[in-house]
Amino acid sequence: MAILIDDPRWPAHGRLWAHLISDSKLSELHAFAAANGIPPRSFDLDHYDVPDEAHARLVAAGANHVDGHELVRRLIASGLRVRARDRR
């Protein structure tokens, strides 16, 4: 069981964003996010969008930094991935 975060490389709203996931349970992800001040509105079905300025703090709190390919691979393997076509 791990919380994973990728590089903040997704632009939106004048900043860069990273993705925060769990590789096993959404409850673990929600607990980690709440404990680290990530608002519930940042949750997007299978991940949290987190701003670049929170990245180092979340890694220091225990999130494992991985590249984007590894993050997606682990999310799919967990069974928690919500595919783009299922997001509607």
N, C-alpha and C positions, 0 to 999 in steps of 0.2 A: 504494500500500500504506500503510495507516494503522491504528493502534490507536486505538479510540474508547471514550469513557466517557460515560455519561449522568449525570444528577443523582441523588444518593443520596436516593431518595424511597420506596423499598420497605421497609416495616417487617417485621422478623422478629428474634426473639431479643433484644428490648430495644434495638434500634438500627435505623438506616436503612442501606439497601444500594443500591449502584449496579451497573451492568452494564458489563463490560469486554469488548470484541470486537475482532476483526480484520475488515477489509473485504476480505481476500483469502485468507489462509492460516491454518489453525489452528496450524501450526508457528511462525509469527510470533507469534501470541497466546501460546502456551505459553512461548516464549523470553522475551517481555516480562514475563509474569507471574513466571516463575522468577527473572529478573534483579531483580525488584522485590519479592521476598519474599511473593508471593501463593501460598498453599499449593495443591497439586494438588487437594485435596478441595473447593476453591472452584469447580472447573470443573463446569459443568452443560450438557454436550453441545455447546453452540455459544457459550457465554459464561462468564466468571467473575463470580461475585457478590463484590463488594468492599465492605467496610464504609465508612461515611461518613468515618471518620478517616483512611483511606488515599487519599481522593479527590484532595486537593491535591498529595500526594506523587507520585501517578501522573501527574497533569497536568504537574507539574514534570519528570518523567522522560520526557515526550514523548507521553503519551496526549492525543488531541484531544478536548476537551469539546464534546459536542453534546447537543441535547435528545433525549428518548426517541423521538420520532417519526423523527428523522433517523437515530438509531442502528438502529432496526428496519428502516427503508428501506434503509440500507446493508448490513445483515446479510442481508436478503432478496436484494438485488442481487448479493451476493457468492456466492450459492449455498450458503452455509454454514448457513443457518437450519434449525433442527430444529423443525418445527411441533408444537404441543401434542398433537395426536392421534398423532404419531409418537413421543412421549416414553415411551410405555408399554412 
